[in-house]
Amino acid sequence: MSSPRSETLRAEARADLARLRARYPAQFRTDRAARLHAGLILGGLIGLAGFGVWQFEMSPARILNGLGRLGSFALLMLPPSPEGHLGTFVHALGETLGIAFLGTLTAAILAFPVALLAARNVVPNPFAHFAVRRSLDVMRSVDVLIWALIWINVVGLGPFAGMLAIASADFGAFGKLFSEAIETCDRRPGEGVVASGGSALHRIRFGLIPGVLPVLASQVLYFFESNTRSATIIGIVGAGGIGQYLTELIRVLELKQVAFLVLMILATVAAIDWVSTRLRRAIIGPAAR
């Protein structure tokens, strides 16, 4: 049973709500057009999802039928074992890490000067800005696997093609991210450099780069972590690394060795994530994740 005080509080709340409705009627008015628009969008998304389910012949029965085969594969993977190829697998894993590291580093070095051209607060010319931004969009619209196939036909099979593929795919992404970080940088240090007699290059070197460098370094570390997985994938098409062994062992159903390779990849990615997270926190503070 409600107490007299709670009833009084409810009455005061209703009175406050009535006053707010009278003072701000537009905020409390039901916008039927907006609701209809939102309903049409939601209905369209549901219809599109339903069409996709029908088009791809998705059904719980197919999943349930495949669970038995999945269980058989899982049993064939136990226990994980290198079966005498541990040295070869470790060398291939090191090659994968080298592909990711060199590809990420190359992309970051090449993308930084281009990002300066794409930033509005560095190059105010709208035509140059538009041309550079669209060029970066073209580069990052091509997936790393496509770049790997392209570079394999240019330089041949091996880790060099994988490194070039990662560098090509990350170049556009780094250029976009770097330019956005530069545009949002605090302008006051640069204005102070110019006011003290510095040139435009001095403004960039001493007023802009120190402010954005921690953010850029954090982004590079994150991409290196992600590219470790990408380097495994592109190895499947012949771009070097542990992916070559992974695809061949899956093809011949050497599933114990496949399980061992997967565990190696998981452990490596977890270690890189742990180190990368702490480096990002050291660079940009405890808020980094």
Order of alpha helices (4+ residues) and beta strands (2+ residues): alpha-alpha-alpha-alpha-alpha-alpha-alpha-alpha-alpha-alpha-alpha-alpha
